[in-house]
Structures are given as structure tokens and as C-alpha cells.
Amino acid sequence: MKNVGTIDRLTRIVIGLGVLSLVFVLEGGIRFVGLLGLVFLLTGLAGSCLMYRMLGVSTCKR
């Protein structure tokens, strides 16, 4: 069930790609913080967010 609207999806994809790029920019162990970008990227691409579902939130138009 999709619960992430269009603008929310695009925002998540852009933020996800930005945070994911930190893997290539940062050095040392802190660079793996960039892998958190995968969460934003995948929820944006899938159109579904587990946290939204648990909270009963939806940004999709009805």
C-alpha cells in the first residue's frame, strides 16, 4: 500500500542521493553514515514508508 505522495517521493529520492554521495566524499568510518541515504532512496522509489504506516500518516492524495 502506497503512503508516500509525489512531492514526498521526489524529496526522498533527492535527499537519499545526496546523503548516499557522502560515502564517496567522506573518509574513514564516518563515511558509512552515507548509507542511511539508501533508506530515503528506497522509500522514495517504492512509494511506501514503514514509519508512515506505523504512525497512520499518508501524503498520497485520496
CHARMM-style PDB file with segment names, atoms N, HN, CA, C and O in Angstrom:
ATOM      1  N   MET     1       0.845  -1.178   0.000  1.00  0.00      PROA
ATOM      2  CA  MET     1       0.000   0.000   0.000  1.00  0.00      PROA
ATOM      3  C   MET     1       0.892   1.243   0.000  1.00  0.00      PROA
ATOM      4  O   MET     1       1.750   1.400   0.868  1.00  0.00      PROA
ATOM      5  N   LYS     2       0.686   2.099  -0.952  1.00  0.00      PROA
ATOM      6  HN  LYS     2      -0.011   1.972  -1.657  1.00  0.00      PROA
ATOM      7  CA  LYS     2       1.490   3.314  -1.081  1.00  0.00      PROA
ATOM      8  C   LYS     2       0.973   4.372  -0.109  1.00  0.00      PROA
ATOM      9  O   LYS     2      -0.233   4.589   0.006  1.00  0.00      PROA
ATOM     10  N   ASN     3       1.901   5.025   0.587  1.00  0.00      PROA
ATOM     11  HN  ASN     3       2.881   4.849   0.493  1.00  0.00      PROA
ATOM     12  CA  ASN     3       1.518   6.074   1.521  1.00  0.00      PROA
ATOM     13  C   ASN     3       2.436   7.295   1.406  1.00  0.00      PROA
ATOM     14  O   ASN     3       2.439   8.155   2.286  1.00  0.00      PROA
ATOM     15  N   VAL     4       3.214   7.368   0.323  1.00  0.00      PROA
ATOM     16  HN  VAL     4       3.211   6.669  -0.392  1.00  0.00      PROA
ATOM     17  CA  VAL     4       4.116   8.488   0.095  1.00  0.00      PROA
ATOM     18  C   VAL     4       3.708   9.170  -1.203  1.00  0.00      PROA
ATOM     19  O   VAL     4       3.722   8.552  -2.268  1.00  0.00      PROA
ATOM     20  N   GLY     5       3.346  10.446  -1.111  1.00  0.00      PROA
ATOM     21  HN  GLY     5       3.334  10.948  -0.247  1.00  0.00      PROA
ATOM     22  CA  GLY     5       2.888  11.204  -2.268  1.00  0.00      PROA
ATOM     23  C   GLY     5       4.017  11.586  -3.213  1.00  0.00      PROA
ATOM     24  O   GLY     5       5.187  11.322  -2.932  1.00  0.00      PROA
ATOM     25  N   THR     6       3.669  12.203  -4.327  1.00  0.00      PROA
ATOM     26  HN  THR     6       2.719  12.417  -4.555  1.00  0.00      PROA
ATOM     27  CA  THR     6       4.617  12.523  -5.387  1.00  0.00      PROA
ATOM     28  C   THR     6       5.722  13.471  -4.927  1.00  0.00      PROA
ATOM     29  O   THR     6       6.903  13.191  -5.132  1.00  0.00      PROA
ATOM     30  N   ILE     7       5.351  14.572  -4.318  1.00  0.00      PROA
ATOM     31  HN  ILE     7       4.391  14.800  -4.151  1.00  0.00      PROA
ATOM     32  CA  ILE     7       6.354  15.546  -3.864  1.00  0.00      PROA
ATOM     33  C   ILE     7       7.231  14.920  -2.788  1.00  0.00      PROA
ATOM     34  O   ILE     7       8.447  15.115  -2.785  1.00  0.00      PROA
ATOM     35  N   ASP     8       6.629  14.181  -1.890  1.00  0.00      PROA
ATOM     36  HN  ASP     8       5.641  14.023  -1.893  1.00  0.00      PROA
ATOM     37  CA  ASP     8       7.362  13.491  -0.830  1.00  0.00      PROA
ATOM     38  C   ASP     8       8.337  12.483  -1.433  1.00  0.00      PROA
ATOM     39  O   ASP     8       9.473  12.366  -0.973  1.00  0.00      PROA
ATOM     40  N   ARG     9       7.900  11.759  -2.454  1.00  0.00      PROA
ATOM     41  HN  ARG     9       6.977  11.854  -2.828  1.00  0.00      PROA
ATOM     42  CA  ARG     9       8.761  10.770  -3.116  1.00  0.00      PROA
ATOM     43  C   ARG     9       9.966  11.439  -3.764  1.00  0.00      PROA
ATOM     44  O   ARG     9      11.095  10.978  -3.596  1.00  0.00      PROA
ATOM     45  N   LEU    10       9.737  12.520  -4.503  1.00  0.00      PROA
ATOM     46  HN  LEU    10       8.820  12.895  -4.640  1.00  0.00      PROA
ATOM     47  CA  LEU    10      10.831  13.229  -5.163  1.00  0.00      PROA
ATOM     48  C   LEU    10      11.818  13.790  -4.149  1.00  0.00      PROA
ATOM     49  O   LEU    10      13.030  13.728  -4.352  1.00  0.00      PROA
ATOM     50  N   THR    11      11.293  14.336  -3.060  1.00  0.00      PROA
ATOM     51  HN  THR    11      10.308  14.386  -2.896  1.00  0.00      PROA
ATOM     52  CA  THR    11      12.150  14.870  -1.997  1.00  0.00      PROA
ATOM     53  C   THR    11      13.000  13.764  -1.390  1.00  0.00      PROA
ATOM     54  O   THR    11      14.197  13.952  -1.174  1.00  0.00      PROA
ATOM     55  N   ARG    12      12.398  12.616  -1.114  1.00  0.00      PROA
ATOM     56  HN  ARG    12      11.426  12.463  -1.290  1.00  0.00      PROA
ATOM     57  CA  ARG    12      13.132  11.490  -0.534  1.00  0.00      PROA
ATOM     58  C   ARG    12      14.226  10.997  -1.480  1.00  0.00      PROA
ATOM     59  O   ARG    12      15.322  10.658  -1.032  1.00  0.00      PROA
ATOM     60  N   ILE    13      13.943  10.953  -2.772  1.00  0.00      PROA
ATOM     61  HN  ILE    13      13.053  11.228  -3.136  1.00  0.00      PROA
ATOM     62  CA  ILE    13      14.928  10.488  -3.744  1.00  0.00      PROA
ATOM     63  C   ILE    13      16.114  11.452  -3.807  1.00  0.00      PROA
ATOM     64  O   ILE    13      17.266  11.017  -3.819  1.00  0.00      PROA
ATOM     65  N   VAL    14      15.839  12.752  -3.848  1.00  0.00      PROA
ATOM     66  HN  VAL    14      14.903  13.105  -3.839  1.00  0.00      PROA
ATOM     67  CA  VAL    14      16.914  13.747  -3.912  1.00  0.00      PROA
ATOM     68  C   VAL    14      17.757  13.716  -2.633  1.00  0.00      PROA
ATOM     69  O   VAL    14      18.987  13.719  -2.695  1.00  0.00      PROA
ATOM     70  N   ILE    15      17.094  13.687  -1.478  1.00  0.00      PROA
ATOM     71  HN  ILE    15      16.095  13.686  -1.427  1.00  0.00      PROA
ATOM     72  CA  ILE    15      17.824  13.631  -0.209  1.00  0.00      PROA
ATOM     73  C   ILE    15      18.615  12.323  -0.116  1.00  0.00      PROA
ATOM     74  O   ILE    15      19.763  12.316   0.329  1.00  0.00      PROA
ATOM     75  N   GLY    16      18.003  11.235  -0.531  1.00  0.00      PROA
ATOM     76  HN  GLY    16      17.070  11.240  -0.892  1.00  0.00      PROA
ATOM     77  CA  GLY    16      18.677   9.942  -0.492  1.00  0.00      PROA
ATOM     78  C   GLY    16      19.945   9.930  -1.326  1.00  0.00      PROA
ATOM     79  O   GLY    16      20.983   9.436  -0.884  1.00  0.00      PROA
ATOM     80  N   LEU    17      19.861  10.470  -2.525  1.00  0.00      PROA
ATOM     81  HN  LEU    17      19.018  10.870  -2.884  1.00  0.00      PROA
ATOM     82  CA  LEU    17      21.044  10.524  -3.382  1.00  0.00      PROA
ATOM     83  C   LEU    17      22.117  11.436  -2.793  1.00  0.00      PROA
ATOM     84  O   LEU    17      23.309  11.138  -2.880  1.00  0.00      PROA
ATOM     85  N   GLY    18      21.689  12.547  -2.193  1.00  0.00      PROA
ATOM     86  HN  GLY    18      20.721  12.789  -2.122  1.00  0.00      PROA
ATOM     87  CA  GLY    18      22.637  13.469  -1.565  1.00  0.00      PROA
ATOM     88  C   GLY    18      23.359  12.840  -0.388  1.00  0.00      PROA
ATOM     89  O   GLY    18      24.580  12.941  -0.274  1.00  0.00      PROA
ATOM     90  N   VAL    19      22.605  12.190   0.486  1.00  0.00      PROA
ATOM     91  HN  VAL    19      21.612  12.108   0.393  1.00  0.00      PROA
ATOM     92  CA  VAL    19      23.209  11.554   1.658  1.00  0.00      PROA
ATOM     93  C   VAL    19      24.063  10.364   1.230  1.00  0.00      PROA
ATOM     94  O   VAL    19      25.129  10.130   1.799  1.00  0.00      PROA
ATOM     95  N   LEU    20      23.608   9.624   0.246  1.00  0.00      PROA
ATOM     96  HN  LEU    20      22.742   9.815  -0.216  1.00  0.00      PROA
ATOM     97  CA  LEU    20      24.364   8.477  -0.245  1.00  0.00      PROA
ATOM     98  C   LEU    20      25.701   8.907  -0.854  1.00  0.00      PROA
ATOM     99  O   LEU    20      26.673   8.153  -0.807  1.00  0.00      PROA
ATOM    100  N   SER    21      25.754  10.096  -1.415  1.00  0.00      PROA
ATOM    101  HN  SER    21      24.964  10.708  -1.453  1.00  0.00      PROA
ATOM    102  CA  SER    21      27.006  10.587  -2.001  1.00  0.00      PROA
ATOM    103  C   SER    21      28.088  10.802  -0.944  1.00  0.00      PROA
ATOM    104  O   SER    21      29.271  10.868  -1.275  1.00  0.00      PROA
ATOM    105  N   LEU    22      27.690  10.911   0.327  1.00  0.00      PROA
ATOM    106  HN  LEU    22      26.729  10.857   0.596  1.00  0.00      PROA
ATOM    107  CA  LEU    22      28.673  11.075   1.397  1.00  0.00      PROA
ATOM    108  C   LEU    22      29.608   9.876   1.499  1.00  0.00      PROA
ATOM    109  O   LEU    22      30.729  10.008   1.991  1.00  0.00      PROA
ATOM    110  N   VAL    23      29.167   8.723   1.046  1.00  0.00      PROA
ATOM    111  HN  VAL    23      28.257   8.616   0.646  1.00  0.00      PROA
ATOM    112  CA  VAL    23      30.012   7.528   1.054  1.00  0.00      PROA
ATOM    113  C   VAL    23      31.267   7.778   0.217  1.00  0.00      PROA
ATOM    114  O   VAL    23      32.340   7.268   0.540  1.00  0.00      PROA
ATOM    115  N   PHE    24      31.141   8.548  -0.839  1.00  0.00      PROA
ATOM    116  HN  PHE    24      30.269   8.962  -1.102  1.00  0.00      PROA
ATOM    117  CA  PHE    24      32.253   8.800  -1.743  1.00  0.00      PROA
ATOM    118  C   PHE    24      33.049  10.050  -1.367  1.00  0.00      PROA
ATOM    119  O   PHE    24      34.186  10.214  -1.808  1.00  0.00      PROA
ATOM    120  N   VAL    25      32.457  10.936  -0.552  1.00  0.00      PROA
ATOM    121  HN  VAL    25      31.533  10.803  -0.194  1.00  0.00      PROA
ATOM    122  CA  VAL    25      33.093  12.205  -0.210  1.00  0.00      PROA
ATOM    123  C   VAL    25      33.862  12.121   1.109  1.00  0.00      PROA
ATOM    124  O   VAL    25      34.987  12.612   1.202  1.00  0.00      PROA
ATOM    125  N   LEU    26      33.265  11.506   2.119  1.00  0.00      PROA
ATOM    126  HN  LEU    26      32.351  11.107   2.043  1.00  0.00      PROA
ATOM    127  CA  LEU    26      33.889  11.440   3.437  1.00  0.00      PROA
ATOM    128  C   LEU    26      34.933  10.337   3.504  1.00  0.00      PROA
ATOM    129  O   LEU    26      34.959   9.426   2.678  1.00  0.00      PROA
ATOM    130  N   GLU    27      35.790  10.445   4.509  1.00  0.00      PROA
ATOM    131  HN  GLU    27      35.769  11.186   5.181  1.00  0.00      PROA
ATOM    132  CA  GLU    27      36.834   9.440   4.697  1.00  0.00      PROA
ATOM    133  C   GLU    27      36.687   8.798   6.064  1.00  0.00      PROA
ATOM    134  O   GLU    27      36.095   9.388   6.969  1.00  0.00      PROA
ATOM    135  N   GLY    28      37.208   7.618   6.219  1.00  0.00      PROA
ATOM    136  HN  GLY    28      37.688   7.139   5.485  1.00  0.00      PROA
ATOM    137  CA  GLY    28      37.180   6.921   7.498  1.00  0.00      PROA
ATOM    138  C   GLY    28      35.840   6.247   7.748  1.00  0.00      PROA
ATOM    139  O   GLY    28      35.037   6.068   6.832  1.00  0.00      PROA
ATOM    140  N   GLY    29      35.616   5.881   8.991  1.00  0.00      PROA
ATOM    141  HN  GLY    29      36.269   6.026   9.735  1.00  0.00      PROA
ATOM    142  CA  GLY    29      34.407   5.162   9.368  1.00  0.00      PROA
ATOM    143  C   GLY    29      33.137   5.982   9.243  1.00  0.00      PROA
ATOM    144  O   GLY    29      32.055   5.422   9.065  1.00  0.00      PROA
ATOM    145  N   ILE    30      33.252   7.306   9.332  1.00  0.00      PROA
ATOM    146  HN  ILE    30      34.130   7.761   9.476  1.00  0.00      PROA
ATOM    147  CA  ILE    30      32.071   8.181   9.272  1.00  0.00      PROA
ATOM    148  C   ILE    30      31.418   8.140   7.890  1.00  0.00      PROA
ATOM    149  O   ILE    30      30.249   8.497   7.742  1.00  0.00      PROA
ATOM    150  N   ARG    31      32.161   7.711   6.894  1.00  0.00      PROA
ATOM    151  HN  ARG    31      33.110   7.420   7.014  1.00  0.00      PROA
ATOM    152  CA  ARG    31      31.606   7.698   5.535  1.00  0.00      PROA
ATOM    153  C   ARG    31      30.419   6.758   5.407  1.00  0.00      PROA
ATOM    154  O   ARG    31      29.577   6.939   4.528  1.00  0.00      PROA
ATOM    155  N   PHE    32      30.342   5.754   6.276  1.00  0.00      PROA
ATOM    156  HN  PHE    32      31.026   5.606   6.991  1.00  0.00      PROA
ATOM    157  CA  PHE    32      29.240   4.802   6.180  1.00  0.00      PROA
ATOM    158  C   PHE    32      27.911   5.371   6.673  1.00  0.00      PROA
ATOM    159  O   PHE    32      26.864   4.741   6.526  1.00  0.00      PROA
ATOM    160  N   VAL    33      27.963   6.571   7.259  1.00  0.00      PROA
ATOM    161  HN  VAL    33      28.814   7.083   7.378  1.00  0.00      PROA
ATOM    162  CA  VAL    33      26.724   7.282   7.592  1.00  0.00      PROA
ATOM    163  C   VAL    33      25.947   7.554   6.302  1.00  0.00      PROA
ATOM    164  O   VAL    33      24.719   7.631   6.307  1.00  0.00      PROA
ATOM    165  N   GLY    34      26.674   7.695   5.219  1.00  0.00      PROA
ATOM    166  HN  GLY    34      27.672   7.633   5.216  1.00  0.00      PROA
ATOM    167  CA  GLY    34      26.048   7.936   3.919  1.00  0.00      PROA
ATOM    168  C   GLY    34      25.132   6.809   3.481  1.00  0.00      PROA
ATOM    169  O   GLY    34      24.249   7.019   2.649  1.00  0.00      PROA
ATOM    170  N   LEU    35      25.326   5.624   4.022  1.00  0.00      PROA
ATOM    171  HN  LEU    35      26.044   5.453   4.698  1.00  0.00      PROA
ATOM    172  CA  LEU    35      24.455   4.503   3.661  1.00  0.00      PROA
ATOM    173  C   LEU    35      23.021   4.711   4.150  1.00  0.00      PROA
ATOM    174  O   LEU    35      22.099   4.051   3.669  1.00  0.00      PROA
ATOM    175  N   LEU    36      22.830   5.625   5.103  1.00  0.00      PROA
ATOM    176  HN  LEU    36      23.578   6.161   5.493  1.00  0.00      PROA
ATOM    177  CA  LEU    36      21.464   5.956   5.528  1.00  0.00      PROA
ATOM    178  C   LEU    36      20.657   6.546   4.370  1.00  0.00      PROA
ATOM    179  O   LEU    36      19.427   6.512   4.382  1.00  0.00      PROA
ATOM    180  N   GLY    37      21.345   7.074   3.391  1.00  0.00      PROA
ATOM    181  HN  GLY    37      22.344   7.102   3.381  1.00  0.00      PROA
ATOM    182  CA  GLY    37      20.676   7.593   2.204  1.00  0.00      PROA
ATOM    183  C   GLY    37      19.897   6.519   1.471  1.00  0.00      PROA
ATOM    184  O   GLY    37      18.938   6.825   0.763  1.00  0.00      PROA
ATOM    185  N   LEU    38      20.297   5.261   1.633  1.00  0.00      PROA
ATOM    186  HN  LEU    38      21.076   5.013   2.208  1.00  0.00      PROA
ATOM    187  CA  LEU    38      19.567   4.159   0.998  1.00  0.00      PROA
ATOM    188  C   LEU    38      18.133   4.074   1.516  1.00  0.00      PROA
ATOM    189  O   LEU    38      17.220   3.731   0.766  1.00  0.00      PROA
ATOM    190  N   VAL    39      17.936   4.386   2.791  1.00  0.00      PROA
ATOM    191  HN  VAL    39      18.678   4.665   3.401  1.00  0.00      PROA
ATOM    192  CA  VAL    39      16.583   4.339   3.359  1.00  0.00      PROA
ATOM    193  C   VAL    39      15.687   5.340   2.642  1.00  0.00      PROA
ATOM    194  O   VAL    39      14.580   5.004   2.223  1.00  0.00      PROA
ATOM    195  N   PHE    40      16.172   6.577   2.504  1.00  0.00      PROA
ATOM    196  HN  PHE    40      17.072   6.850   2.844  1.00  0.00      PROA
ATOM    197  CA  PHE    40      15.392   7.600   1.817  1.00  0.00      PROA
ATOM    198  C   PHE    40      15.172   7.237   0.355  1.00  0.00      PROA
ATOM    199  O   PHE    40      14.069   7.379  -0.173  1.00  0.00      PROA
ATOM    200  N   LEU    41      16.221   6.774  -0.283  1.00  0.00      PROA
ATOM    201  HN  LEU    41      17.117   6.659   0.146  1.00  0.00      PROA
ATOM    202  CA  LEU    41      16.135   6.427  -1.698  1.00  0.00      PROA
ATOM    203  C   LEU    41      15.147   5.287  -1.941  1.00  0.00      PROA
ATOM    204  O   LEU    41      14.310   5.371  -2.840  1.00  0.00      PROA
ATOM    205  N   LEU    42      15.241   4.244  -1.159  1.00  0.00      PROA
ATOM    206  HN  LEU    42      15.921   4.177  -0.429  1.00  0.00      PROA
ATOM    207  CA  LEU    42      14.361   3.088  -1.357  1.00  0.00      PROA
ATOM    208  C   LEU    42      12.904   3.397  -1.023  1.00  0.00      PROA
ATOM    209  O   LEU    42      12.005   2.943  -1.731  1.00  0.00      PROA
ATOM    210  N   THR    43      12.653   4.164   0.046  1.00  0.00      PROA
ATOM    211  HN  THR    43      13.384   4.532   0.621  1.00  0.00      PROA
ATOM    212  CA  THR    43      11.260   4.508   0.363  1.00  0.00      PROA
ATOM    213  C   THR    43      10.688   5.447  -0.695  1.00  0.00      PROA
ATOM    214  O   THR    43       9.494   5.395  -0.992  1.00  0.00      PROA
ATOM    215  N   GLY    44      11.532   6.301  -1.260  1.00  0.00      PROA
ATOM    216  HN  GLY    44      12.501   6.343  -1.018  1.00  0.00      PROA
ATOM    217  CA  GLY    44      11.073   7.182  -2.329  1.00  0.00      PROA
ATOM    218  C   GLY    44      10.739   6.412  -3.595  1.00  0.00      PROA
ATOM    219  O   GLY    44       9.728   6.677  -4.246  1.00  0.00      PROA
ATOM    220  N   LEU    45      11.584   5.468  -3.938  1.00  0.00      PROA
ATOM    221  HN  LEU    45      12.406   5.253  -3.409  1.00  0.00      PROA
ATOM    222  CA  LEU    45      11.343   4.673  -5.145  1.00  0.00      PROA
ATOM    223  C   LEU    45      10.153   3.730  -4.973  1.00  0.00      PROA
ATOM    224  O   LEU    45       9.387   3.515  -5.912  1.00  0.00      PROA
ATOM    225  N   ALA    46      10.001   3.174  -3.783  1.00  0.00      PROA
ATOM    226  HN  ALA    46      10.623   3.349  -3.020  1.00  0.00      PROA
ATOM    227  CA  ALA    46       8.913   2.223  -3.536  1.00  0.00      PROA
ATOM    228  C   ALA    46       7.576   2.934  -3.320  1.00  0.00      PROA
ATOM    229  O   ALA    46       6.519   2.366  -3.598  1.00  0.00      PROA
ATOM    230  N   GLY    47       7.620   4.174  -2.826  1.00  0.00      PROA
ATOM    231  HN  GLY    47       8.478   4.635  -2.600  1.00  0.00      PROA
ATOM    232  CA  GLY    47       6.380   4.901  -2.560  1.00  0.00      PROA
ATOM    233  C   GLY    47       5.697   4.462  -1.281  1.00  0.00      PROA
ATOM    234  O   GLY    47       4.520   4.752  -1.066  1.00  0.00      PROA
ATOM    235  N   SER    48       6.427   3.771  -0.442  1.00  0.00      PROA
ATOM    236  HN  SER    48       7.383   3.536  -0.617  1.00  0.00      PROA
ATOM    237  CA  SER    48       5.858   3.279   0.809  1.00  0.00      PROA
ATOM    238  C   SER    48       6.874   3.465   1.926  1.00  0.00      PROA
ATOM    239  O   SER    48       8.061   3.189   1.750  1.00  0.00      PROA
ATOM    240  N   CYS    49       6.398   3.938   3.086  1.00  0.00      PROA
ATOM    241  HN  CYS    49       5.434   4.163   3.229  1.00  0.00      PROA
ATOM    242  CA  CYS    49       7.272   4.182   4.229  1.00  0.00      PROA
ATOM    243  C   CYS    49       6.698   3.457   5.451  1.00  0.00      PROA
ATOM    244  O   CYS    49       5.550   3.678   5.838  1.00  0.00      PROA
ATOM    245  N   LEU    50       7.505   2.603   6.040  1.00  0.00      PROA
ATOM    246  HN  LEU    50       8.437   2.423   5.726  1.00  0.00      PROA
ATOM    247  CA  LEU    50       7.073   1.836   7.203  1.00  0.00      PROA
ATOM    248  C   LEU    50       6.731   2.746   8.378  1.00  0.00      PROA
ATOM    249  O   LEU    50       5.751   2.501   9.082  1.00  0.00      PROA
ATOM    250  N   MET    51       7.521   3.784   8.598  1.00  0.00      PROA
ATOM    251  HN  MET    51       8.317   3.983   8.026  1.00  0.00      PROA
ATOM    252  CA  MET    51       7.268   4.706   9.713  1.00  0.00      PROA
ATOM    253  C   MET    51       5.931   5.425   9.516  1.00  0.00      PROA
ATOM    254  O   MET    51       5.169   5.587  10.469  1.00  0.00      PROA
ATOM    255  N   TYR    52       5.644   5.858   8.278  1.00  0.00      PROA
ATOM    256  HN  TYR    52       6.264   5.726   7.504  1.00  0.00      PROA
ATOM    257  CA  TYR    52       4.356   6.484   7.995  1.00  0.00      PROA
ATOM    258  C   TYR    52       3.223   5.509   8.308  1.00  0.00      PROA
ATOM    259  O   TYR    52       2.211   5.891   8.896  1.00  0.00      PROA
ATOM    260  N   ARG    53       3.400   4.252   7.913  1.00  0.00      PROA
ATOM    261  HN  ARG    53       4.221   3.942   7.435  1.00  0.00      PROA
ATOM    262  CA  ARG    53       2.366   3.250   8.140  1.00  0.00      PROA
ATOM    263  C   ARG    53       2.123   3.038   9.634  1.00  0.00      PROA
ATOM    264  O   ARG    53       0.978   2.924  10.070  1.00  0.00      PROA
ATOM    265  N   MET    54       3.202   2.985  10.417  1.00  0.00      PROA
ATOM    266  HN  MET    54       4.133   3.077  10.063  1.00  0.00      PROA
ATOM    267  CA  MET    54       3.064   2.783  11.879  1.00  0.00      PROA
ATOM    268  C   MET    54       2.374   3.975  12.539  1.00  0.00      PROA
ATOM    269  O   MET    54       1.639   3.810  13.512  1.00  0.00      PROA
ATOM    270  N   LEU    55       2.612   5.181  12.006  1.00  0.00      PROA
ATOM    271  HN  LEU    55       3.210   5.315  11.216  1.00  0.00      PROA
ATOM    272  CA  LEU    55       2.014   6.386  12.579  1.00  0.00      PROA
ATOM    273  C   LEU    55       0.642   6.718  11.967  1.00  0.00      PROA
ATOM    274  O   LEU    55      -0.045   7.625  12.436  1.00  0.00      PROA
ATOM    275  N   GLY    56       0.252   5.986  10.929  1.00  0.00      PROA
ATOM    276  HN  GLY    56       0.810   5.249  10.548  1.00  0.00      PROA
ATOM    277  CA  GLY    56      -1.027   6.245  10.271  1.00  0.00      PROA
ATOM    278  C   GLY    56      -1.030   7.482   9.401  1.00  0.00      PROA
ATOM    279  O   GLY    56      -2.076   8.097   9.195  1.00  0.00      PROA
ATOM    280  N   VAL    57       0.139   7.853   8.886  1.00  0.00      PROA
ATOM    281  HN  VAL    57       0.989   7.353   9.053  1.00  0.00      PROA
ATOM    282  CA  VAL    57       0.299   9.048   8.064  1.00  0.00      PROA
ATOM    283  C   VAL    57       0.334   8.646   6.592  1.00  0.00      PROA
ATOM    284  O   VAL    57       0.856   7.590   6.237  1.00  0.00      PROA
ATOM    285  N   SER    58      -0.228   9.500   5.748  1.00  0.00      PROA
ATOM    286  HN  SER    58      -0.653  10.358   6.037  1.00  0.00      PROA
ATOM    287  CA  SER    58      -0.152   9.301   4.315  1.00  0.00      PROA
ATOM    288  C   SER    58      -0.083  10.644   3.626  1.00  0.00      PROA
ATOM    289  O   SER    58      -0.855  11.547   3.948  1.00  0.00      PROA
ATOM    290  N   THR    59       0.837  10.791   2.675  1.00  0.00      PROA
ATOM    291  HN  THR    59       1.465  10.057   2.414  1.00  0.00      PROA
ATOM    292  CA  THR    59       0.926  12.031   1.907  1.00  0.00      PROA
ATOM    293  C   THR    59       0.364  11.844   0.497  1.00  0.00      PROA
ATOM    294  O   THR    59       0.472  12.740  -0.341  1.00  0.00      PROA
ATOM    295  N   CYS    60      -0.226  10.698   0.240  1.00  0.00      PROA
ATOM    296  HN  CYS    60      -0.313   9.970   0.921  1.00  0.00      PROA
ATOM    297  CA  CYS    60      -0.884  10.440  -1.048  1.00  0.00      PROA
ATOM    298  C   CYS    60      -2.231  11.145  -1.090  1.00  0.00      PROA
ATOM    299  O   CYS    60      -2.922  11.268  -0.078  1.00  0.00      PROA
ATOM    300  N   LYS    61      -2.585  11.603  -2.281  1.00  0.00      PROA
ATOM    301  HN  LYS    61      -2.024  11.503  -3.102  1.00  0.00      PROA
ATOM    302  CA  LYS    61      -3.912  12.189  -2.460  1.00  0.00      PROA
ATOM    303  C   LYS    61      -4.929  11.064  -2.486  1.00  0.00      PROA
ATOM    304  O   LYS    61      -4.683  10.009  -3.070  1.00  0.00      PROA
ATOM    305  N   ARG    62      -6.036  11.284  -1.874  1.00  0.00      PROA
ATOM    306  HN  ARG    62      -6.236  12.142  -1.399  1.00  0.00      PROA
ATOM    307  CA  ARG    62      -7.098  10.263  -1.810  1.00  0.00      PROA
ATOM    308  C   ARG    62      -7.989  10.358  -3.008  1.00  0.00      PROA
ATOM    309  OT1 ARG    62      -8.939   9.585  -3.134  1.00  0.00      PROA
TER     310      ARG     62
END
